Amino acid sequence: MVAACSCINGRSRGSDRVFSKYAIGREWSHLANESFDAVVVGAGVNGAASAYHLVKKGLSNVLVVDKGVLAGGPTGASSAVVRQHYGHEVTARMAMDSLKFFQNFEELTGGHADFKTCGVVVVGSEDKLETVRQVVEMQQRIGINTGMVDREEILELEPDMFMEDIGGGAWEPGAGYADPVATTSGLMASALAGGAQAWYDTAITELLIERGAVAGVATTRGSILTDKLVIAAGPWTPALACSIGVDVPIRASRHPVLVFQHPSRRRPQHIIFDLNQIMYSRPEGADMTLVGTLDIAHSQDDADPDNFERQPSLDEIAEWGQMLMTRFPEYADVETRAGWCGIYEYSPDWHHVIDELPTARGCWIVCGTSGHGFKLGPAVGDIVSDLALGREPRYAVEDFSLARFSSGEPIANRYAETIIG
Ligand SMILES: Cc1cc2nc3c(=O)[nH]c(=O)nc-3n(C[C@H](O)[C@H](O)[C@H](O)COP(=O)(O)OP(=O)(O)OC[C@H]3O[C@@H](n4cnc5c(N)ncnc54)[C@H](O)[C@@H]3O)c2cc1C
């Protein structure tokens, strides 16, 4: 059972847009001015990947609708780290397949994700290593190239790392990072080349439902008929679901990312997941380091995705700088080179929601990507396109059901206090 929608009078949390209440049973066809085999809401990485896979699986009459521009939401602000180090096996399998997609992006899409392989080192104190070991064992069992590393091996990888509190860690050589805009653009361009259309600056204002099944959408450009709807609208997804009476318990929080210049230009060469500082860093440009938090405690605010502070505060700059400097002391007194904030839309267990809405057959949502949904985009698009086409996905997607929250069966996280998943 999915919990009853808690929105008040159809006004969604985190948005000023007002949606009409239940549209079930109304006759919409006289309003429609276009018809598509499938409509995808949102031109972020998940919407673009969904369109890409729908087209690859034989559907050419696909429409992607975005109220803004391609990658104009959280996708465009993403740090775009692509790693497989997940404690949840289904997610690890999705990450493994998605990494292969990034490695073969040009061949698969004709575009460029600008994927750079640099490897990720997960480090932590002795008491954290049993969890790391369990994750690595599971990863090795499913075919991920990774292994445990001791202090000496970590120092060989990162000679300038402060090691006093580090007992060891894990090394995953295939990890890297991509350009989130180029990735989304490449996926979308491939879908468009296969016959899809994209309408930007066009908002979905209403979901049109007939006898419990999706019949179309109302947009700021007119109504559209379709019996397959994928809502990949990031933090705006709960508002759309709420408009047809479904409560999607996703919250939005503001997430700062800071970029620091290395003083001697010998910056860390790898992505670092630091379980003690609860932060991640990755190379940026030739001589800079990008830093973000992995700490769930940093995501307690309820941000409005249409109206939030996009500049990191001085306190955040100091705190993020301190985390980096604690692990790499050479960063003491360096200047911040850049910084921005994006929105994490996170679920109660910090894992995706991929499910059909219970009041709208044929309407699938992808949301709750919880600060780690960029890398999984290729696998998510594969899953959602299979579901929309009535095929069996290759992953155990029931783990991502909406009902897991109301039935008290959320995904159990091995790294409980972090967003690692
Ligand atoms: C700062 C930051 C760093 C991150 N770092 C990483 C990382 O290193 N690795 C990783 O894997 N993930 C990372 N993430 C998470 C990742 O970026 C997101 O999970 C992912 O981009 C979500 O993509 P999406 O397509 O689901 O949604 P979004 O990017 O939110 O796109 C949703 C789109 O839907 C559109 N839309 C919404 N409502 C409507 C409507 N009514 N009508 C029409 N269009 C609508 C919006 O305009 C938007 O373009 C990070 C996120 C942030 C913010």
Ligand as a Chemical Component Dictionary entry (heavy atoms), coordinates in Angstrom:
data_LIG
# 
_chem_comp.id                   LIG 
_chem_comp.type                 NON-POLYMER 
_chem_comp.pdbx_formal_charge   0 
_chem_comp.three_letter_code    LIG 
# 
loop_
_chem_comp_atom.comp_id 
_chem_comp_atom.atom_id 
_chem_comp_atom.alt_atom_id 
_chem_comp_atom.type_symbol 
_chem_comp_atom.charge 
_chem_comp_atom.model_Cartn_x 
_chem_comp_atom.model_Cartn_y 
_chem_comp_atom.model_Cartn_z 
_chem_comp_atom.pdbx_ordinal 
LIG C1  C1  C 0 25.780 19.126 -6.548  1  
LIG C2  C2  C 0 25.434 17.732 -6.963  2  
LIG C3  C3  C 0 26.438 16.784 -7.084  3  
LIG C4  C4  C 0 26.125 15.486 -7.501  4  
LIG N1  N1  N 0 27.133 14.586 -7.690  5  
LIG C5  C5  C 0 26.855 13.359 -8.185  6  
LIG C6  C6  C 0 27.910 12.460 -8.492  7  
LIG O1  O1  O 0 29.086 12.766 -8.302  8  
LIG N2  N2  N 0 27.585 11.247 -9.025  9  
LIG C7  C7  C 0 26.289 10.865 -9.231  10 
LIG O2  O2  O 0 26.060 9.738  -9.687  11 
LIG N3  N3  N 0 25.259 11.709 -8.950  12 
LIG C8  C8  C 0 25.513 12.943 -8.445  13 
LIG N4  N4  N 0 24.504 13.818 -8.176  14 
LIG C9  C9  C 0 23.121 13.381 -8.355  15 
LIG C10 C10 C 0 22.707 13.426 -9.806  16 
LIG O3  O3  O 0 23.188 14.591 -10.422 17 
LIG C11 C11 C 0 21.178 13.350 -9.894  18 
LIG O4  O4  O 0 20.759 12.189 -9.191  19 
LIG C12 C12 C 0 20.710 13.244 -11.333 20 
LIG O5  O5  O 0 21.306 14.236 -12.128 21 
LIG C13 C13 C 0 19.198 13.367 -11.396 22 
LIG O6  O6  O 0 18.827 13.412 -12.748 23 
LIG P1  P1  P 0 17.299 13.368 -13.193 24 
LIG O7  O7  O 0 17.299 13.283 -14.661 25 
LIG O8  O8  O 0 16.583 12.310 -12.431 26 
LIG O9  O9  O 0 16.641 14.720 -12.671 27 
LIG P2  P2  P 0 16.926 16.277 -12.858 28 
LIG O10 O10 O 0 18.316 16.579 -13.213 29 
LIG O11 O11 O 0 16.373 16.872 -11.612 30 
LIG O12 O12 O 0 16.018 16.691 -14.079 31 
LIG C14 C14 C 0 14.630 16.815 -13.947 32 
LIG C15 C15 C 0 14.134 17.688 -15.078 33 
LIG O13 O13 O 0 12.706 17.684 -15.035 34 
LIG C16 C16 C 0 12.255 18.954 -15.445 35 
LIG N5  N5  N 0 10.887 19.143 -14.934 36 
LIG C17 C17 C 0 10.498 19.151 -13.641 37 
LIG N6  N6  N 0 9.171  19.339 -13.547 38 
LIG C18 C18 C 0 8.701  19.448 -14.804 39 
LIG C19 C19 C 0 7.406  19.670 -15.365 40 
LIG N7  N7  N 0 6.311  19.810 -14.595 41 
LIG N8  N8  N 0 7.289  19.749 -16.709 42 
LIG C20 C20 C 0 8.394  19.603 -17.511 43 
LIG N9  N9  N 0 9.640  19.406 -17.026 44 
LIG C21 C21 C 0 9.792  19.321 -15.695 45 
LIG C22 C22 C 0 13.259 19.916 -14.829 46 
LIG O14 O14 O 0 13.285 21.154 -15.513 47 
LIG C23 C23 C 0 14.569 19.141 -14.959 48 
LIG O15 O15 O 0 15.296 19.508 -16.115 49 
LIG C24 C24 C 0 24.774 15.125 -7.763  50 
LIG C25 C25 C 0 23.769 16.087 -7.640  51 
LIG C26 C26 C 0 24.087 17.371 -7.254  52 
LIG C27 C27 C 0 22.999 18.387 -7.139  53 
# 
loop_
_chem_comp_bond.comp_id 
_chem_comp_bond.atom_id_1 
_chem_comp_bond.atom_id_2 
_chem_comp_bond.value_order 
_chem_comp_bond.pdbx_ordinal 
LIG C1  C2  SING 1  
LIG C2  C3  SING 2  
LIG C2  C26 DOUB 3  
LIG C3  C4  DOUB 4  
LIG C4  N1  SING 5  
LIG C4  C24 SING 6  
LIG N1  C5  DOUB 7  
LIG C5  C6  SING 8  
LIG C5  C8  SING 9  
LIG C6  O1  DOUB 10 
LIG C6  N2  SING 11 
LIG N2  C7  SING 12 
LIG C7  O2  DOUB 13 
LIG C7  N3  SING 14 
LIG N3  C8  DOUB 15 
LIG C8  N4  SING 16 
LIG N4  C9  SING 17 
LIG N4  C24 SING 18 
LIG C9  C10 SING 19 
LIG C10 O3  SING 20 
LIG C10 C11 SING 21 
LIG C11 O4  SING 22 
LIG C11 C12 SING 23 
LIG C12 O5  SING 24 
LIG C12 C13 SING 25 
LIG C13 O6  SING 26 
LIG O6  P1  SING 27 
LIG P1  O7  DOUB 28 
LIG P1  O8  SING 29 
LIG P1  O9  SING 30 
LIG O9  P2  SING 31 
LIG P2  O10 DOUB 32 
LIG P2  O11 SING 33 
LIG P2  O12 SING 34 
LIG O12 C14 SING 35 
LIG C14 C15 SING 36 
LIG C15 O13 SING 37 
LIG C15 C23 SING 38 
LIG O13 C16 SING 39 
LIG C16 N5  SING 40 
LIG C16 C22 SING 41 
LIG N5  C17 SING 42 
LIG N5  C21 SING 43 
LIG C17 N6  DOUB 44 
LIG N6  C18 SING 45 
LIG C18 C19 SING 46 
LIG C18 C21 DOUB 47 
LIG C19 N7  SING 48 
LIG C19 N8  DOUB 49 
LIG N8  C20 SING 50 
LIG C20 N9  DOUB 51 
LIG N9  C21 SING 52 
LIG C22 O14 SING 53 
LIG C22 C23 SING 54 
LIG C23 O15 SING 55 
LIG C24 C25 DOUB 56 
LIG C25 C26 SING 57 
LIG C26 C27 SING 58 
# 
